[in-house]
Amino acid sequence: MERMERIGTYPLFQNIKAEGLEEMLQCVHVRYRSFPKDSFLALAEEEIHYVGVICKGSVRMVREDDWGNQILLVHMGEGELFGETFVCSASFASKVSFVTAEETEILFLDYDRVMHTCSLTCRHHHRLIENMLRCIAEKNIQLMEKIEVISQRSLRDKLMTYLSLESQRQGRSVFSVPLSRVEMAEYLCADRSAVSRELASMQADGLISFEKNIFCILGKENGNRDRKRR
């Protein structure tokens, strides 16, 4: 029961009443699986015929170059989806890889059963389809934010843009960042040591304060003055 209550709070199942959720999950033939850290859930160019919902842990959407270097595109946590963009494409082929960032539990839903109502036409199925489209739109926004971040000219501007977006997403000036320093460097397409040095420099300049993964943006005025000097 506790698991069902938690699942009912996820965006994919928004506005679906608790009494109908279990019936609907049976309709779309869900299955649960647990994975250790660094497990590949799908590789680039593989066909994907399912949608994954993260019930515990987190998943990284990554792109690998010909030399095996990874670029972090999106970091997804509990309640978020992965694979939904590619199952809606004509080829079903994933253009990225999905890998667990920690011990993770996934709820898998069969795409055909999600997007096509069953013969019983369960009353919550149309709401599920609407929620799926909304989740796809949200993922596209995340990828647009990634473009906004890495299009900044300097590493400092990339960091400030990323931290500002994270602060806005959480609605707090003091917020936690879900990425480790290594993952942050991958996300920014930068060297990890350079990211650590720049964060320390930004703190010394009074732009931010941080302790491990807890950050605070101290004010935009300092940031504007810093940009003018550069």
N, C-alpha and C positions, 0 to 999 in steps of 0.2 A: 504493500500500500504506500509506503514511504517513497519508493521509486516512482510510482505512478503519479503521486502528488508533485514530485520534483519535475517529472517530464511534462506535466500539464502547464508548467510555468514557462516552457521554452517557446520562442517565437513561432516555430513551425506549428505548434498546437494552440496558439492564442485563440481565445474566444470559443474553444471547444469544451463543453461541459464535462466535468469529471466522470459522470455516469456514462457518457458516450465515448470517452477516450479509449477505454480498454476494448470496447467493441470495434472501434475504428482501427486500432492497432492490429487486431486479429484479421481485419479485412485486408490490410495491406501486407500481411505476412512479415512482421518485423522479426528480427533476431538480434540478440545481444552477444557481443564478444569483447574480451579484455585483451589488451596488448601491452607488452613491456615498452620501456622507453626505446626510441630509435627504431621502431618497427615501421616498415614501409607499408602503408595501406593501399597505395596505388602508385605505379610508376608512370612516368611520361610515356605517351604513345599507347598505353594500355587502354582497352575499352572499359568504360564504367557503365554499369547498368543498375546502379543502386545510389541511394542518397544516404550519407552517414550523418547521424546526429551525435554530437559529443556529450555523453552523459557524465563523464568524469575525466579530468586531465585536460590535455590540450594537444592540438595538431598544428603542424607547420605546413603551409603551402610553399614549396620551393621549386626553383628552376635551376637545373644543372647545366653547366657548359661542357664543352668537349673535353676539358681537363679535369672534370669532376668537382669543380668549385660550385658551391651552392649560393644562390641568391634567395633570401627570404622575401616572399611576396606578401603573405598574410599570416598572422599568428591567430589561431582560433581557439576559443575556450569553451567552457561548458555551455550547452544550449545552442551553439552555433552549428551550421551545416558545412559539409564539404562534399564535393563531387556534383552538386546540383547544377552547375553551369554546363558541365560536359555531357550529362545525361540528356540535356535538352538540345544538344547539337545534333546535326545530321549524322555524324560519324561515330558518336559516343567516345571518341578518342580523347584522352586527357592530354593536355599540353604541359602539365606540371606534375610533380610528384607530391604525395601527401605522406608525412612521416610524423609519428608521435613524438612530442617533446618531453613526455614523462609517461608514467604508467597511466593508461587511458582505457576508458570503457566506451564502446561505440554501440549505438542502436542503428541497425541497417534496415532501410526500407526499400522494397522493390519498386523501381521507377514506374514500370508499366502499371502496377496496381495503385500507385499514388496518383498518376495523371489520368487514369481512366477509371471511371466509376464502375463498381462491380454490379452484377446482376441484381443484387439486393438493394443497391443504391442507398447505402447507409447515410443517414441524414447529415453527418458531419463531414462527408467526403469533399463537398464543394468548398467548404471553409478551409480544409487542408490544402486544396489546390491554390486558393487565393493566398494563403500564408506562404506557400512555396514560392510563388511569384514575388511576394514581398521580400522574402529572404534572398532571392537572386538579385533583386535590386539593391539590397543592402550590401551584398558582396561586391557588386560593381562599384558602389560608393567607396568601399574600402580600397579597392584597386586604384580608383581615381585619387584617393588621398596618398597612396604610395607614389603615384606619379608626381603629385604636388611636392612631396617631400624630396625626392631624389632630383627634381628639376632645379632645386635651389643651387646657387653657384658655389657657396662655401660650405664646409662641414659644419660650421657654427650655425649657419642658417638652416641647414638640414635638421640639425638637432633641435633647434628652437621650434621649427615648424612641426616636427614630430611630437615634441613635448606639448606644444600648444593644442594640437589635435587630440592628443590623449587626455589632456585636461578638460577640453570641451566635451569629449565623449563621456567622461565620468562626472562632469558637472561640478568639479572641485578644483580649487587652486593647489591643494595638497593631494596627491594622487599616487597610485602605484603603477609602475610600468611592468607589463607582463614579460618583457624580454630581458634576458641576461645580456651582459656586455658583448659577448660573442654574437648573440642573435641580433642585438641592436646594430652591430657593425655589419652583419650580413644584410640586414634590412636597409641600411643606408648605403650599401655598396662601398664600405670604407674599411680601413685597417682598424683592428680592435684597439691597438695601442694608441692610435691617433684619436679614436673616439674617447678613450679614457682621459687622455691629456686635454682634449678640448672641453670635456665636461668639467674637469678640475679648473681650467682656465675660466670657463663661464661662471663657475661658482666664485672664484676669486674676484671676478669683475662685477659681482653682485646681480647677475642675471637670474641665476637659479640657486637653490640649495638642494642638497640631496644626501640621503643616507641609504646606501645600498640601492634598493629599487623604489624607494619613496622619494618623490620629487616635489618641489614647490617652485612655481614661477614667481619671481619676486616683483616683476613690474615690466611693462612694455617700454617705459620711458628710457630706462637704461639700455634696452635693446636697440631702440631707435638711435640713441646717441652713438652706440657702438658701431652701427651700420654706417653712420655718417663719417666716422673716423676712418673706416676702412674704404 
